[in-house]
Amino acid sequence: TDLFIMAPQKKNASQPVRLYVKGTVLGYKRGFTNTYHHTALLSMENVNDKAGSEFYMGKRVAYIYKAQKAVSGSKFRVIWGKVMRAHGSNGVVRAKFSTNLPSTAIGSSVRVMLYPSNV
């Protein structure tokens, strides 16, 4: 009696691919007295200089927050924005959103999408 014992097959269960970079809302663009709420300052993971931030110019940004009332079956809502330009030489960028970010967004996380691609 020849018995063949099959080795357990590896399943090609691919890990989900994250199409965004984690970022943080630092605050609004401002001077000593004036605050410009239409432009938010964002820092991104592993971006520490102006050259590193150049890749993200024009990329879409999503600020995701949870609301009390469900709309279309979801309590999560999104404010979309776009990375406009660098802010200083330390990798911080300026972003404009479709509606200005609320002040409660300061310190919270955003998703900097890897599209549209410039490559």
Secondary structure as the mmCIF struct_conf table of DSSP 4:
data_model
#
loop_
_struct_conf.conf_type_id
_struct_conf.id
_struct_conf.beg_label_comp_id
_struct_conf.beg_label_asym_id
_struct_conf.beg_label_seq_id
_struct_conf.end_label_comp_id
_struct_conf.end_label_asym_id
_struct_conf.end_label_seq_id
HELX_LH_PP_P HELX_LH_PP_P1 PHE A 4 LYS A 11
HELX_LH_PP_P HELX_LH_PP_P2 SER A 14 ARG A 18
STRN STRN1 TYR A 20 ARG A 30
BEND BEND1 PHE A 32 THR A 33
STRN STRN2 THR A 35 MET A 44
TURN_TY1_P TURN_TY1_P1 GLU A 45 ASN A 46
BEND BEND2 ASP A 49 ASP A 49
HELX_RH_AL_P HELX_RH_AL_P1 LYS A 50 SER A 53
HELX_RH_3T_P HELX_RH_3T_P1 GLU A 54 TYR A 56
TURN_TY1_P TURN_TY1_P2 MET A 57 GLY A 58
STRN STRN3 ARG A 60 VAL A 71
TURN_TY1_P TURN_TY1_P3 SER A 72 GLY A 73
STRN STRN4 SER A 74 ALA A 86
BEND BEND3 GLY A 88 GLY A 91
STRN STRN5 VAL A 93 PHE A 97
BEND BEND4 SER A 98 THR A 99
HELX_LH_PP_P HELX_LH_PP_P3 ASN A 100 PRO A 102
HELX_RH_3T_P HELX_RH_3T_P2 SER A 103 ALA A 105
TURN_TY1_P TURN_TY1_P4 ILE A 106 GLY A 107
STRN STRN6 SER A 109 MET A 113
BEND BEND5 PRO A 116 PRO A 116
#
